[in-house]
Amino acid sequence: MMVAIDKPKRHGEPYEKDKYIAYFCMEYGLASHFKIYSGGLGILAGDHLKAAKDAGVPLVGIGIKWQQGYVEQRMTPEGQVVDCYRSLEGSSLEDTGIIVHVTIREDQVPVKVWKTEAFGNVPLYLLDTVVSESPYHWVTRQLYGGTEEERVAQEIVLGVGGLRALQALRIPVMTYHFNEGHAVLAGLALLREKMEMGADFHSAWKNTRQQIVFTTHTPIPAGNESHPLARLRYMSAHQGLTIEQLAEIGGAPFNMTVAGLRLSRRANSVAALHLETTKSMWHSVEGKAPLTNITNGVHVPTWMDERLNRSSLTAAHVKRVHSENRSELFELVKERKGVQLNPQGLVVGFARRAAPYKRSDLIFSQMERIEPLLKQQRLQLIFSGKAHPMDSKGKEILKKLVKVQQQYPQSVVFLEDYDMALGALLTRGCDIWLNNPQRPKEACGTSGMKAAMNGVLNVSILDGWWPEACRHGVNGWAIGDELVPAKETAQDQRDAEALYRVLLEEVVPCFEGQQDRWSEMMVASIMDTREAFSAERMIKAYCREMYHLDQD
């Protein structure tokens, strides 16, 4: 049964309903200009809030008002990455008038609470340490910026500050949903509250677990954040728990994902393959929550061209809409890069975070295989992406892409400062969406869903979501099969061969000589994904499997 969410009469008065989901995330991608997001995690969180609004799910979001948001990046002609920051424009925010306090380094730090519903989302409350006369403005300065100690301080604000904001707003919470491990300190604070009311540690822990669900995303052990126990004590992140109690929950060092798994009644992965990876990664963790899978979905009204969201589609209609989106992309490339792409050439898009395992340069591993196509503009590659400001390897990847662009200026393009607006245009205007991570290191890969819904055909390793959707040669193509060699070097060589084979023997011939079939594949791509991989389907699954809410 659908439950409508009610707005509070005014700040400080209780909601009439008594069952709310409090969704915690470090970043939210709600609109391109509202840059409190860095990448896929934030875009997913934004889509989650929008889908909850559409479905009438009683959910509120908790996040941080980042003063300078996430990094903007520009490239010099030599390929050097220049990191830029600008102050967040706050006209979309409403001042709740509420200030709560958290303890950081034994200091009482004031945290201001803002609210926004400006983007078709359920209420999102954003926490801000820029309060007059407080020396802690630095905590909420930059998303994912600063030292490890600054990260812990940010997680105190998100987790503990978020919990206290909900209490100050008098929003009764049935379930706390931690989207990744950044918010697990809220779990420690809930546990501590029960101990202060007289419960022993293990009873408090058992009862706290009934209030929390947890979503894990990172399928690489090293990518799961951990902190020395002494750092948590020094930063006052331990919430009064002893070192032994902290270690029992999160291990030593304290792993945020392990803590999330042990503090929740249920945990989920974000793709079917990711579930198997997650089980393998954390098989030795005792006392972890039961694991299930809810494959990610994307918010159709945000990401899909509305002209394609019809009950029935013809190949001619899809081709016409795609042609218009393609022309818009061509105009942007000409405006930004001064390059006129070939309207008859195949356009391949590759846009995502610059990380070694994503292998953005795999297609360049044997240049002699594709150089004739590049010189003739039969094959045109558009890249975009960002590297974390402290990630030297990621910046080297971007530098390499710019170097190849300089070698083939008419057929290789790198578009700077990847954001939601550029992502939307690329996933509508390219012909092919290329994805070739080292399997099984891709948790999901929602950009491929956005492309598929717009008739942009995926050419992808069978990783993340693609094994659940791929019908090879019908709605896109698979690169290779599911077998993974033990050594990454062998995997890279094998996957490169598979990429060249499918690209040169199947994709290019189909595009150049079988346009009717190509158009039919575009229709199949849309029909196969627009509902099955939508955020609407995803939020219903969360209501059913994680939140214990009945939804029509």
N, C-alpha and C positions, 0 to 999 in steps of 0.2 A: 504494500500500500504506500502511495507516495505521500511524503510528509513535507509540508510547505515550511520554509524558513521564515521566521518573523524577525523584523528589525526591532531593536530595543526602542522603547518609547523615547527615552533620552539616555545619555550616558550615565551609568550608575544604577539604572533600574533593571530589574531582572527580566530575562526573556520569559514568555509565557510557556514555551516548550521546555522540557527538562532533559532532552536528549540531543546533545550536540557533539559533533566530531571536531576536535581541535587538531588541525593539520599543520605540522611544523616543518619548515624548510628554510635553508640558508639563503635561497635565491628564488625569484619568481620572474618568469618571462610573460608579461601581460601585454605589453606593447613595445614596439621597437625603441621609441624614444624614452621609455621609462626603464632606464638601464640598471635595474637591480638584479640582473641575471648575467650569467657568463656563457651558458651552453645548455646542453640537453637536459640536465637535472632541473634547471630553472624553467625551461620551456615546458617540460612535463608538468611541473608544479602549477604553472599558470593555466595550462589546459585542464588540470584537475579541478582548479577552482571554478573555471568557466563551465565545465561539464556539470559540476555540482550545482551551480546556479541554474543551468538549463533544466536539470532533473528535479529541482526542488529538494535537494539533499540538505539536511540541517548541519552544515559544515562551516567553520570559520578558519581562516588561515592565520598563521603566526610567522612573521619574518622580521627582517631588519631593514630600516631605512638607511641605505648606504649613502653617505654624503657625496661621494664621487663615483658611485656605482662600480662597474667593472671597467677594465682598461679598454681604451680605444687605441688602435695600432695603425701606424703609417709606415711605409717602406721608403727608404732612400733609394736613389738610382743604383747604388751599390748593393742593395739588398739588405741593408741594416734595418732592424726593427726599432721604431721609435714609439715608446709607450706614452700615451697621453691620458690625462684625466680631466674631467670637468664636473662642476657641481650639479647635483641632481635637481631637475626642475620639479618643484613641489606643488604645482597648482592642482594636481589631481588628489591631493591629500587633505583630509579633514582632521583638525586638531581635536582629540577627544577630551583634552583638558586633564588627562590622567598622567601622573608620574608615579612610577614604582621604583623600588630600590633593590639592587643586588650587591653582593659582596665580592669585590675583586681585590686581591692582595690585602685583605682585612679592612679595606675601605668601603664605606657605604656609597655606592655609585647611583645617582639618579638616572632613570631611564624614562624618556618621554614616549607616549603611545600615540601613534597616528593611525588613521583608518582610510581605506580606499575601497570603493565599489565602482570605480569609474570605467572599468574595462569589461563589463559584462560578467563580473566575478562575484562570488559570495564575499561577505566582509573579510578583508585582509587587514590585520593589525600589524603595523610596522614599528619596531622598537628603535630608539634613537638616543644616543648618549650625549648629543650636543645640547646640554642644558647649562644655563648661565652659572658661572662660578665653579663649574665642575672641571677638574683637570683631566677628565677621562673622555674628552671629545674624540681622541684617536681610536677608540675601540670600534666605532662604526664608520670609520673613514672610507675604507676600500674593501670591496668584496674579494676575499681570498688573498688579501695583501698582508704584508708584515711578517713578523716572526712567529715562531711556534707559540710563544707566550701570548702574543696578540690573538692568535687563533683561539686559544683557550678562553681568553677574555670575551671574544665574540660569541663563543659557544655558551658561556655563562649568561650573556645577555639573551641569546635566543632561547635557551632551555629554561633557565631559572626565571629570567625576566619575562619570558612568554607565559610561564605558569602564573606568575604573580599578576601579569596584565589581565589574564582571563579572570582571576579572582577579583581584581579591582573592578573590572567591567561587569562582574556578577553574571558571567556566562557559565551556566552549569554544563559540565563536560561529562559525557558518558565514556568517550574513548579518545585517547591521545594517539595520533598517528604521526610517527617520526619518519619523514622521508629522507633516508640516509641517517648516518650516525651523529650528525652535528648536534642534534637536540637531546641526546641521551641524558644530559645533566638534569633535564626536567624529570626524568625517571628517578634519578637519585634524590631530587628534592621531594618528589611524591613519597618515596620510601621513607625519607627522613621525617616527613610530617607525621607519618603513621607511628614511627618510633617515639616521636615527641608526645604522642597521645597514649603511649603505654605499651605498644606492640613490641615484641622482640624482633630482632633483625630479620630472621628467616620468615616469620609470619608477615611482617611488613612487606618483604620482598614478594612473597606469594600473592598477597592482596594487590600489590602494585601491578603485578603482571596482568591481572585481569582488566586493567585499565588501558593497556598500551598495545598497539600493533606497530609493526616495523617493516619498512620496505628497504631492501638492500639493492644496490645498483652495481657496485664495482666488482668485476669478476677477476681482478688481479690482486693477489694477497698484499703486495707492497703498496697498493693504492688505498688500502683501508687504514684510516688514520689511527695512530696510537700515541700515547704520551707517557713519559715516566711518572710513576705514582708521586714522586717528590714534586714534580711540576704542578700536578693537580692540587696538592696540599699548599704549595707556595702561592698559587693563584687563587686560593679559596674556592676551588671548583669541586672539592670533595663533599660538600654539603654536610659536613660534620661526621662523615663516616670514617672509620679507622682505615689504616693502610690495608689491614687484613681483609676487611669487608670490601674495599674497593677491588682488591685483587681477586676476590671470590666472584665478583660480578664481571669484571672486564679483563682479568689477567694482569700480569706484570711483565712488560709495560701494559698500561690500560688501553685495550683495543676498543675503539668506539663501536665497531660493528659487532664484536663479541658481546659487548655490553647491551647493544640493541637486541641481539638475539636472546639474551638471557633475561632481559627486562620485559619482554613482550609475551602476550598470550598466543600470538600468531605472527608469523613473518612471511613475506612473499618476495619472490623474484619478479623480474619484469619481462621474461620471455621463457618459453618452454626449455630451450637449450640452456639458458641462464640458470634455471632451476637445477639442472643436473650439475652444472659447474659449481653452483653455490653449495649444494650438498657435498660435493667432493672437497671443496675448500675448507668447509667448517665441520667435517664429519667427526672430528675429535673433540668438538666443543660440547662439554657436558651441560645438561640443563637448558639447552637452547629451545626456543619455541618451535612448534611444528611448522614446517615449511610448505608453502603452496606456491603456485604461480598465477599471476595475473599479468598477462602480456600488456605492455603499454599501448595506449591509443592516443590519437591526436584530435584536437578540437576541430571538427569539420568546418564550422562557420568561419573559423580563423584562418585555416590553412588551405581549404579547397575552393577553387574557383566555383562560385555559386551557379554558374552556367552549366557546370558538369554534374551538379547534384540533382539529377532528375531520376525518376523511376525507370525510365527507359532511355537509352542513348543510341544514336546512330553513329556509325563511323565517320560520316561526313560532318556531323555536328562537332564531334570531338576534334577532328582534324582542323576545323575552322577555328575553334576556340584556342587550340594549341598554337596555331599559326599566329594569332594575335598576341598571345603571351610571349611567344618566341620573338616577335618583332619588338616588343617592349624590352626584352632582355638585350637584343642586338643594339637598341638605341642607348641603353645604359652603358654597354661595353664601349660604344663609340664615344660617348660623352666622357667617360672616365679614363679610357685608355687610348682614344684616338684610333681604334682598330675597327675596320669594317669586316665583320665576319661574313663568310660565304653562305648565302641563304640555302644553297643546295648541299652544303656540307653537314655531316653529322656533328651535333653538339653534345659533348659529354660533360656533365657536371660532377665536381667533387668538392664538397664544402663541409668542413667539420673541424673540430679542435685539432691543433697540430700536436700529435702524439706519435711516437715511433711505431707503436703497434698498429696504428691505422694505415700506415704505409702509403701515404699520399703519392710517393714517388715510385711505386711499384711499376707503373705503366712505362716508366723511363728506364727500367733495368736493362733493356736491350733496345736501344734507340734505333738500331738499324731495321728493326721489325716494323716500326711505325713512322720512321722519318719520311718515306715517300708520301704517305698520306698527309702528314703535317705540311709538307712543302706545297702540296696541291690543294690544301685547305679542304680535303675530303674528310679529315678528322680534325676537330677543333675542341680544345680542352679548356674548360673554365674552372679555375680553382679559387677557393676562398677559405678563410679560417683565421684563427687567432692562436697564439701561444701564451701560456701563463707568463706574466712578467719575469718570474724567477726561473723559467724553464729554458735553459740554454739550448738543449737538444731540440725543443719545439721551435725555437727561433732559427736554428740551423735548417730545419725542414722548410720553413717559409723562405729563407734565403736561397735554398736550392731551387724552389719553385720559381722564384723571381729570376734566377740565372737561366733556367730553361726558357722562361718567357722572353728573355733578351735574345736567346738563340733562335727562337721561332716566334717573332713578334706578331705575325698575322694569324697564328693558329693556337698559341698557348697564352692564356690570359690569367693573371692573378688579380683578383679584386680585393682590395684592402678592407679591413675593419668589418668583418662578418657580423651581421646582426639579424634581427628578426625580419626586417623589411627585405634585406638582400636574400635571406634564406627563402622567403616566400616567393620572390621573383625567380630564383634559380630552380626551385622545385616545381615551378609552373612552365618555365620557358626552355629548359634544356630538353634534349631528346632522350638522353640516357642519364641515369643516376648511378654512378660508379661507387662501389663500396668494397674494399678489399682488406679488411683487418686480418690480423693473425687469429684464426679461430682457435679457441673459443673466447677471445678476449673482449668481444663486443657484447655488452649486456643486452642491448635491444637495437638501437639505431633508428629513432623515430623519423629522421629526415627522409629515409627511404619510404616510409608510409605516406608522408606528405607528397612526395614525388609520384608515387603510385596512384594516389587519388586524383592526381591531375593529368594522368595519362603519360607521365614520364616513366619510361620503362627501366626497371632496376636491372643492373648487371652486377651481381654481388656474390661474394663468398657466402656459403651457407652458414651464416653466423647470425646471432641476434634473432630478430623477428623473421628473417627471410625464409628459413626452413619451414615456417608455418604457412607461408603464403605462396612460395615459388611453384609455378607450373612451367617448367623449362620450355621455352619456345612458344608458350601460350600467353603468359602475362608478364614475361621478362625472361631473364636467363640466369642460371647459376654458373659461378666460376668454380670449376672442379667439382669434387664430391666432398663427402663429409670426413674423410680420413685425414688425420693430422699427423705428420711425421714428428718424431721425438725432438729433433733439433730445428731451431728456428731458421737456420740457414737453408736447410733442406726444404723446409716449408715455404720459404720465400721463393726459391727456385721453382718448386713444383707449382705454386700458385701463379707465378709469373707466366709459366708456360700455359697454364690453363686459361689465364686472362687473355693472352695473345690468341690462343686457339679460338675461344668463343667470340672474341671481338672481330678477328680477321676472317674467320670462316663462317660465322653465323650472323653477327650483329650488322656489320658493314654491308654484306651482300643483301640482307633483308632490307635495310634502309635504302640502299641504292637501287634495288631491282624488284622489290616486292612491297610497294607502298600500300596496296590494299591489305596485305597481311599485317603490315605494321599498324595500320589504323585499327584493324580488328584486335590486335594485341593491346593497343591503348584502351579500347573499350573494356576488354577483359581485365586489364589492370585496375581500372576504376571500379568495375562491378565487384571484383574480388576483395577490395580493400575498404571501400568507403564506409561500410557498416562494421565489418569484422575487425577493423583496426581503428575504430573511432574511440574517442574519449567517452562518448555516451555508453558504448558497450563496456568500457573499462570501469566507469564509475558504478555501473550496475553490479559488476563483479565485486568491487570493493564493498558495496552495501551488503551484498549477499554473503561473501566469504570472510570479510574482515570486520565490518562494522556491526553485523547482526541487525541490519535494517532491511525490512521488506520493501522491495521496489517493484512497481508495475513493469 
